[in-house]
Amino acid sequence: MAEEKQTNLSELTLIAIEAALAAGDILRQGFGTHFQIKSKSGHHNLVTEYDHKAEQSIIEFITGNVPNSQFLAEESGASGSNKNGITWIVDPLDGTVNFAHQIPIFAVSIGIEQDGKVIGGVILQPMTQELFVAEVGKGAFMNGRKIHVSKAPVLKESILATGFPYNLAENPSDCIEHFVDILKAGIPIRRLGAAAIDLAYTAAGHFDGYFEIGLSPWDCAAGKLLLEEAGGLITTWEGKPFDIRSRNTIIATNGLIHNEAVTLLTRSI
């Protein structure tokens, strides 16, 4: 069977790709150099001058190409107008702690929301040049080649990814106990430190599933669409529909292991 390649991208998605690539260049050039690091609310919740530089680059580029857009960005919050019904949901540097510690695992994430529905998403890993792109109804792609979720049939044959909230010491939703439950079930877990990459890698079949709690919209807007367009399933730990603005629990899988994962995550402690 011939490999399916990406064609006929919308103008909005092409603009998001260009914005992500330009921001990725900024991050790649700044990686490993001396730069300012500040703490936001929460332990190890960092921001660098490159978060701001990359975000400014994205917003300026998109504004110049799609006037009257609204933005929801990690560092600057909500800005712009919504006269054209489009909101760009932007994380200029997902994995700031990694970036600050010279760990080359981080991403640029841009979700395109039109009239309340995410219709496009772009995730770029600048250091490996992995470019993930999805449009609603058109599939998911990495560097122009179509990707699919894994075919792992059962949870015991899976490898999962996870992350932890900045308020981990408060143990929200008993996330520590749930993490231990999965370890006790003998399931290998990876912790990369960038939710956008976790979702992209699950969409690409590198991971069979990913779970976390407390994501912000910019962490997961593009990744949710990418995962769904790659054939995966994403819900709360209780199996309910996942809202990118809810900051709720999240479990994203290949679909085949989803019920097992939900059962394990909702088991009484």
Secondary structure, DSSP 4 states (H G I P E B T S, - for coil): -PPPB-----HHHHHHHHHHHHHHHHHHHHTTS---EEE-SSTT-EEEHHHHHHHHHHHHHHHHHSTT-EEEETTTEEEE--TTSEEEEEEEEETHHHHHTT----EEEEEEEETTEEEEEEEEETTTTEEEEEETTTEEEETTEE-------SGGG--EEE---TTGGG-GGGHHHHHHHHHHTT--EE--S-HHHHHHHHHTTSSSEEEEE---HHHHHHHHHHHHHTT-EEE-TTSPBP-TTS--EEEEE-STTHHHHHHHHTS--
